[in-house]
Amino acid sequence: MKTISNPYKIEVVSDSGMTYYQVVRKRDEAILYANSLIDNIASFILEEGIDKMGFDSVPEFANNHVF
């Protein structure tokens, strides 16, 4: 099985009682997209083709059956 080096990660951030998700490029820690709705994060991932490259999932993806 071929292992893909994943260039992205998904982070969950909580600030002042607000939780949101952000898609981050690992090499320079650039935040590519941030949103409080997991569905919007999923849409961004699909539109940008990040799902084809792989990503580090947070439990919310599995729990909400986004993919």
Steps between C-alpha positions, in 0.01 A plus 500: 500500500633842404519761774409853397684786664214721603568874447191615697348465844170597655501670837220566744537838671300628798514867589269687739242223489499482118623185329609498139702287262791600282680334212874558542787440258767314700815636332444861604204468741293725270129499580331435166141512620316537830133463582282405794295255291648158433294473179669812362842354580399180320385700196831688489695173519301349215514813281877535542571129448662466841304179557693338215832587666392388844460694822525451874144460613347625820235283670224737390537378141440138595226588748309710248560261209618787281706261285 
